[in-house]
């Protein structure tokens, strides 16, 4: 083979190795109508598929909720009971929300809504990164408590709730939970205001117990509030909770003691025979209670004697005999020291229980003596057929009216003061931190349509490159 033949063959081979861009561009330009046609067809098909599919797909309606009452970050309500953000979608809240919006409240529909609701914490990315850095450094990672929570409702489009109704339902759920919280923690107890109705149907000999119980209830309630907000002073009443405690004490000293003193002095009763029957039953109950408490005290004292004699059968504890002989870091513990500490702790615990049992017995015995003395006086008055002193009775009724008026003033002061405190403390206890929004169908439709168009256009161009043109064009 001569040199010219070799050169000619190499030239032809090199021509086949290069891609002719001019030819490719010309082919693509010719295939543009085909690409547009395929893109349009796939756009229409993808749109139809999406519209059919969307009727059975889920739509998310969501908002953000903030719990800002005292104790929420510790997982407790203001009364120290356990709090969970899942309480927001509890069954009673869902029922009240559906009822307030006049939606279907059947069990089946409630279960559908319950399964579709979800609450989850929203933790900012910065806090997550900070936690990851601490983990990387080997430091102790604190528990991250979300500052707000995402409340979402994921329902199928064909469920019998319009998009605007789903927004109303989420808003009603938050409002129902807020109202329940306000009823429970932002309003004074209803029991504080029923003294006048109770005294109206009670006999005179019951007044002391009723007034004492009511006074103790008020003082306990105000003392707890004073510990939490000792510096608070109401703008409406100009009173603090400490002032209300003093007002309750004045009520007891002036009005309660005066009324009870008149009743005791005149041995007053609406019906003395009925009063005797009630006192007999009270003594009977106290006698049975005393027997039970004496047995309890005797049992505790037996444990106390055994603990004092260091009888190991009554040591309230379990000792492990396991010892890790393979570990070099195992601490050396004196078993006699452990036994001594456990015995001392047991003795102290049982001693406390013994004192409590003895005090209970003494308290019951004192109550028996007091009621027995009152019964003797009432029985003497009944046997002597002495008439009830009219002047003392009128004076007691007058004092009772003054007592009820003073009590109502005290309760109104408590309610007004607590109302100011609640408006300050719980005004933003549960609130929305973002508008309620439905997931947009147009964004999903646009993405679906663009994806179909891209696939169709790419298919049309690909067919053009392999010299398949299904769309005929005029050659110029």
CORGIUR-V182799 format. One record per residue. N is the residue number from 1. RES is the residue in one small letter. OMEGA is omega in radians with two decimals (NA if undefined). Layout:
BEGIN
<<N;RES;OMEGA> <N;RES;OMEGA>>
END
This chain:
BEGIN
<<1;x;-3.08> <2;x;-3.03> <3;x;-3.12> <4;x;3.11> <5;x;3.13> <6;x;-3.13> <7;x;-3.13> <8;x;3.12> <9;x;3.12> <10;x;3.14> <11;x;3.11> <12;x;-3.14> <13;x;-3.12> <14;x;3.10> <15;x;3.12> <16;x;-3.09> <17;x;-3.11> <18;x;3.10> <19;x;-3.14> <20;x;-3.10> <21;x;-3.13> <22;x;3.13> <23;x;-3.14> <24;x;3.14> <25;x;3.12> <26;x;3.12> <27;x;3.14> <28;x;3.11> <29;x;3.11> <30;x;-3.08> <31;x;3.14> <32;x;3.10> <33;x;3.12> <34;x;3.13> <35;x;3.12> <36;x;3.14> <37;x;3.13> <38;x;3.13> <39;x;3.13> <40;x;3.13> <41;x;-3.13> <42;x;3.07> <43;x;3.14> <44;x;-3.13> <45;x;-3.12> <46;x;3.11> <47;x;3.12> <48;x;3.13> <49;x;-3.13> <50;x;-3.12> <51;x;3.09> <52;x;-3.10> <53;x;-3.05> <54;x;3.13> <55;x;3.13> <56;x;-3.13> <57;x;3.14> <58;x;3.04> <59;x;-3.11> <60;x;3.00> <61;x;-2.97> <62;x;3.02> <63;x;3.14> <64;x;-3.08> <65;x;3.12> <66;x;3.01> <67;x;-3.05> <68;x;3.10> <69;x;-3.09> <70;x;3.14> <71;x;-3.11> <72;x;3.12> <73;x;3.10> <74;x;3.14> <75;x;3.13> <76;x;3.02> <77;x;3.12> <78;x;3.11> <79;x;3.09> <80;x;3.05> <81;x;-3.04> <82;x;3.10> <83;x;3.04> <84;x;3.13> <85;x;3.07> <86;x;3.06> <87;x;-3.14> <88;x;-3.11> <89;x;3.07> <90;x;-3.02> <91;x;-3.12> <92;x;3.11> <93;x;-3.14> <94;x;3.13> <95;x;-3.14> <96;x;3.13> <97;x;3.11> <98;x;-3.12> <99;x;-3.12> <100;x;3.11> <101;x;3.13> <102;x;3.05> <103;x;3.12> <104;x;-3.13> <105;x;3.11> <106;x;-3.12> <107;x;-3.12> <108;x;-3.12> <109;x;3.07> <110;x;3.12> <111;x;3.10> <112;x;-3.14> <113;x;-3.14> <114;x;-3.14> <115;x;-3.09> <116;x;-3.13> <117;x;3.12> <118;x;3.06> <119;x;3.12> <120;x;-3.12> <121;x;3.10> <122;x;-3.10> <123;x;3.13> <124;x;-3.11> <125;x;-3.13> <126;x;-3.14> <127;x;3.09> <128;x;3.12> <129;x;3.12> <130;x;3.10> <131;x;3.12> <132;x;3.10> <133;x;3.10> <134;x;3.11> <135;x;-3.14> <136;x;3.13> <137;x;3.13> <138;x;-3.13> <139;x;3.12> <140;x;-3.07> <141;x;3.09> <142;x;3.11> <143;x;3.13> <144;x;3.11> <145;x;-3.11> <146;x;3.07> <147;x;3.07> <148;x;-3.07> <149;x;3.13> <150;x;3.08> <151;x;-3.08> <152;x;3.09> <153;x;-3.12> <154;x;-3.11> <155;x;3.04> <156;x;-3.11> <157;x;-3.08> <158;x;3.05> <159;x;-3.03> <160;x;3.02> <161;x;3.09> <162;x;-3.10> <163;x;3.11> <164;x;3.09> <165;x;3.10> <166;x;3.05> <167;x;3.12> <168;x;-3.12> <169;x;3.11> <170;x;3.12> <171;x;3.13> <172;x;3.10> <173;x;3.12> <174;x;3.13> <175;x;3.13> <176;x;3.11> <177;x;3.11> <178;x;3.14> <179;x;3.09> <180;x;3.11> <181;x;-3.12> <182;x;3.12> <183;x;-3.04> <184;x;-2.96> <185;x;-3.07> <186;x;3.10> <187;x;3.10> <188;x;3.13> <189;x;3.14> <190;x;-3.06> <191;x;-3.11> <192;x;-3.03> <193;x;-3.04> <194;x;-3.09> <195;x;-3.08> <196;x;3.11> <197;x;3.14> <198;x;-3.12> <199;x;-3.11> <200;x;-3.10> <201;x;-3.13> <202;x;3.05> <203;x;-3.05> <204;x;-3.10> <205;x;3.09> <206;x;-3.04> <207;x;-3.08> <208;x;3.14> <209;x;-3.11> <210;x;-3.11> <211;x;3.13> <212;x;3.12> <213;x;-3.11> <214;x;3.13> <215;x;3.11> <216;x;3.13> <217;x;3.14> <218;x;-3.10> <219;x;3.10> <220;x;-3.13> <221;x;-3.12> <222;x;3.13> <223;x;3.10> <224;x;3.11> <225;x;-3.13> <226;x;3.10> <227;x;-3.11> <228;x;-3.07> <229;x;-3.10> <230;x;-3.10> <231;x;-3.09> <232;x;3.05> <233;x;-3.07> <234;x;3.05> <235;x;-3.12> <236;x;-3.09> <237;x;-3.07> <238;x;-3.10> <239;x;2.98> <240;x;3.12> <241;x;3.04> <242;x;3.08> <243;x;3.12> <244;x;3.05> <245;x;3.10> <246;x;3.11> <247;x;3.09> <248;x;3.09> <249;x;3.07> <250;x;3.10> <251;x;3.13> <252;x;-3.06> <253;x;-3.01> <254;x;-2.97> <255;x;-3.10> <256;x;-3.09> <257;x;3.12> <258;x;-3.13> <259;x;-3.14> <260;x;3.11> <261;x;3.11> <262;x;3.13> <263;x;-3.12> <264;x;-3.10> <265;x;-3.12> <266;x;-3.11> <267;x;-3.00> <268;x;3.07> <269;x;3.07> <270;x;3.12> <271;x;-3.04> <272;x;3.11> <273;x;3.09> <274;x;3.12> <275;x;3.11> <276;x;-3.14> <277;x;3.13> <278;x;3.13> <279;x;3.09> <280;x;-3.14> <281;x;3.09> <282;x;3.10> <283;x;3.12> <284;x;3.11> <285;x;3.14> <286;x;3.11> <287;x;3.09> <288;x;3.12> <289;x;3.13> <290;x;3.13> <291;x;3.13> <292;x;-3.12> <293;x;3.10> <294;x;3.09> <295;x;3.10> <296;x;3.13> <297;x;-3.14> <298;x;3.13> <299;x;-3.14> <300;x;3.13> <301;x;3.07> <302;x;3.06> <303;x;-3.13> <304;x;3.11> <305;x;3.11> <306;x;3.12> <307;x;3.12> <308;x;3.11> <309;x;3.11> <310;x;3.05> <311;x;-3.02> <312;x;-3.13> <313;x;-3.08> <314;x;3.06> <315;x;-3.05> <316;x;3.14> <317;x;3.12> <318;x;-3.13> <319;x;3.11> <320;x;3.12> <321;x;-3.08> <322;x;3.10> <323;x;-3.11> <324;x;-3.10> <325;x;-3.10> <326;x;-3.11> <327;x;3.12> <328;x;-3.08> <329;x;-3.13> <330;x;-3.12> <331;x;3.09> <332;x;-3.07> <333;x;3.10> <334;x;-3.11> <335;x;3.12> <336;x;3.11> <337;x;3.11> <338;x;3.12> <339;x;-3.13> <340;x;3.13> <341;x;-3.14> <342;x;3.13> <343;x;3.13> <344;x;3.12> <345;x;3.12> <346;x;-3.13> <347;x;3.14> <348;x;-3.14> <349;x;-3.12> <350;x;3.08> <351;x;3.11> <352;x;3.13> <353;x;3.13> <354;x;3.11> <355;x;3.13> <356;x;3.13> <357;x;3.13> <358;x;-3.14> <359;x;3.10> <360;x;3.13> <361;x;-3.12> <362;x;3.13> <363;x;3.11> <364;x;3.13> <365;x;3.11> <366;x;3.11> <367;x;3.09> <368;x;-3.12> <369;x;-3.12> <370;x;-3.12> <371;x;3.11> <372;x;3.11> <373;x;3.12> <374;x;-3.14> <375;x;3.13> <376;x;3.13> <377;x;3.14> <378;x;3.14> <379;x;3.10> <380;x;3.13> <381;x;-3.13> <382;x;-3.12> <383;x;-3.12> <384;x;-3.13> <385;x;3.14> <386;x;3.12> <387;x;3.12> <388;x;-3.13> <389;x;-3.05> <390;x;-3.13> <391;x;3.11> <392;x;-3.14> <393;x;3.10> <394;x;3.12> <395;x;3.12> <396;x;3.11> <397;x;3.09> <398;x;3.12> <399;x;3.14> <400;x;3.10> <401;x;3.09> <402;x;3.12> <403;x;-3.12> <404;x;3.11> <405;x;3.11> <406;x;3.12> <407;x;3.12> <408;x;3.07> <409;x;3.11> <410;x;-3.13> <411;x;3.11> <412;x;3.08> <413;x;3.12> <414;x;-3.11> <415;x;-3.12> <416;x;3.13> <417;x;3.14> <418;x;3.09> <419;x;3.07> <420;x;3.14> <421;x;-3.11> <422;x;3.12> <423;x;3.09> <424;x;-3.01> <425;x;-2.98> <426;x;-3.11> <427;x;3.13> <428;x;-3.08> <429;x;3.09> <430;x;-3.10> <431;x;3.06> <432;x;3.12> <433;x;3.12> <434;x;3.11> <435;x;3.10> <436;x;-3.05> <437;x;3.01> <438;x;3.07> <439;x;-3.07> <440;x;3.10> <441;x;-3.07> <442;x;3.10> <443;x;3.13> <444;x;3.12> <445;x;3.14> <446;x;3.13> <447;x;-3.13> <448;x;-3.12> <449;x;3.12> <450;x;3.10> <451;x;3.11> <452;x;3.13> <453;x;3.13> <454;x;3.13> <455;x;3.14> <456;x;3.12> <457;x;3.12> <458;x;3.11> <459;x;3.13> <460;x;3.11> <461;x;3.14> <462;x;3.11> <463;x;3.11> <464;x;-3.12> <465;x;3.11> <466;x;3.01> <467;x;3.03> <468;x;3.14> <469;x;3.12> <470;x;3.11> <471;x;-3.10> <472;x;3.11> <473;x;3.13> <474;x;3.13> <475;x;3.11> <476;x;NA>>
END
